[in-house]
Amino acid sequence: MDTAGGKRERRSSALFSLFTTLRRICIMGLPKFTRPKGDHEELSCNLYVANCGPAVVRTLDCIASAFSSYGTVKGVYPADESGCRVIVSYCDESSAQSALKALNQNPCRDLGGRVLHIRYSVERPQCQVRGTDSVQVYLEASELNIPGIYLIHDFVSAQEEEQLLAAVDARPWHSLAKRRVQHYGYEFCYDIRNVNTHQQLGELPSFVECITEKVPLFRKLHEAADISLDQLTVNEYPAGVGLSPHIDTHSAFEGSIYSLSLSGSCIMEFRASVGDRDTYNSDYSSNFVRKAIYLPPRSMLLLSGEGRYAWQHYIPHHKVDMVKNTMIRRSSRRVSFTFRKVRKGPCQCDYPEFCDSQKVKQEIGSH
């Protein structure tokens, strides 16, 4: 009999295997192809296939199997980060031609009857492979090279994860435009991006003790980490829903912000204006330095110092995340527990250009 415990064990084992594989993948880029411009197309070994990808079909292996009926498939690669378009690469042009004639604009039985839209594709020159929309995704916070950002994997156990999710699901959710939230300690007011310190909701709930009792572990990574926390926001993100770029309001919270990821993974990106930060590597586009980190389930992220006060953080609105050379489909939900310490006075951080408290003080002084 397949027990719930057995399913949890296999799921945890699969996630551990996936993450171990990701750690071992080299940082070389994927083969990059593009859709040909205009109506003119040249015969190619590579097919650009729309309405097909990990976001709509189970795996890239399933796609390769479906296309292998027409010849030897060399590989299946993401055409972009949407998860809905792929490049199917054959060993010869005749196989690609046969597949295009048979499957273009027709339902594919091996892919659940999905109607595919196919064109020949060409490989981009190597100098164009790194586009402005791509950013390297790191697996460890130390690789980001952003002061003040730390990540601990498996911060809670799989059993604790299930208990935490059951606890919040037993309580009422408040619906926002694209996600649901719960607030404890103090309510965060999204219209003013701040909290009302005179309206405390109560103490943090007892079910988060398994988290708060482990927070001091971050002192081993960052001695100045604030471990006194009194505000919690629980966010539930459906698949494909992200978070817009922002810096948590300086005047609202103290210098340490903790975020625990449960149920699903995501990529969190960080960006800062090129003129404000040191561009110590090539992870930038337009006027921003951009960096990204993969947050697996049960991992806890700490934002402090420069990473908290000067870098915007956000979650791209993707259904599939590209991590190294692997596409990871987001789960049906991701739940984050974000802990903070409410600030009772003005912020006096070392980043006045990003600080609402110090900007107000400057404005008052100029009048």
Disulfide bonds with the S-S distance in Angstrom:
none
